[in-house]
């Protein structure tokens, strides 16, 4: 399976909503369920991703990349 780096940005002054659809079913959902059940601090937009969040991501083959400017 090949993956491409990507990201999302809310360009409005108001909070945004995002609907994602991922395949195969169950893979990304398991990652999200693990994050939610862990109740960890997931990080901040300016401070980067928390180490605990990166550990959970690694278990699900998810990688966070630094945004290039």
C-alpha distance (Angstrom), angle and dihedral (degrees) to the residues before:
residue distance angle dihedral
X1 . . .
X2 3.82 . .
X3 3.78 124.0 .
X4 3.78 130.8 -165.3
X5 3.81 124.6 -152.5
X6 3.78 111.0 -110.4
X7 3.78 141.1 158.5
X8 3.78 144.3 -169.2
X9 3.80 130.3 -131.3
X10 3.79 128.9 -169.4
X11 3.80 105.4 -140.1
X12 3.81 95.6 -177.0
X13 3.79 126.4 92.3
X14 3.83 86.2 -130.3
X15 3.82 124.3 72.7
X16 3.78 112.5 -87.5
X17 3.79 134.9 -143.0
X18 3.78 126.6 -140.7
X19 3.77 129.3 -162.1
X20 3.79 115.5 -161.9
X21 3.76 130.3 -172.7
X22 3.78 118.0 -163.6
X23 3.77 133.9 -176.3
X24 2.91 140.2 -118.5
X25 3.77 91.8 42.4
X26 3.78 117.6 -118.5
X27 3.80 99.7 26.8
X28 3.80 101.2 89.6
X29 3.80 91.1 30.0
X30 3.82 89.7 60.2
X31 3.80 89.9 53.2
X32 3.81 92.0 50.4
X33 3.83 91.9 46.5
X34 3.82 90.2 50.9
X35 3.83 91.6 50.2
X36 3.80 92.7 47.8
X37 3.80 94.9 47.3
X38 3.82 92.2 48.2
X39 3.83 93.3 61.0
X40 3.82 90.2 -152.9
X41 3.79 128.1 152.1
X42 3.79 102.1 -96.2
X43 3.79 94.7 -158.2
X44 3.79 135.2 -108.1
X45 3.79 134.2 -84.9
X46 3.82 91.6 -113.3
X47 3.80 99.8 33.8
X48 3.76 98.7 47.9
X49 3.76 131.1 -129.0
X50 3.80 119.1 -31.1
X51 3.85 115.4 -113.8
X52 3.83 91.1 -119.4
X53 3.80 89.7 55.0
X54 3.80 90.7 51.1
X55 3.83 90.1 51.7
X56 3.80 91.7 53.5
X57 3.81 90.4 45.8
X58 3.80 91.2 52.0
X59 3.82 90.5 55.2
X60 3.81 88.1 57.7
X61 3.83 97.5 40.4
X62 3.82 91.3 -109.2
X63 3.79 118.7 140.9
X64 3.81 128.3 -166.1
X65 3.79 116.4 -147.0
X66 3.78 127.1 -160.7
X67 3.76 111.8 -108.4
X68 3.79 112.6 -112.8
X69 3.77 116.3 -137.0
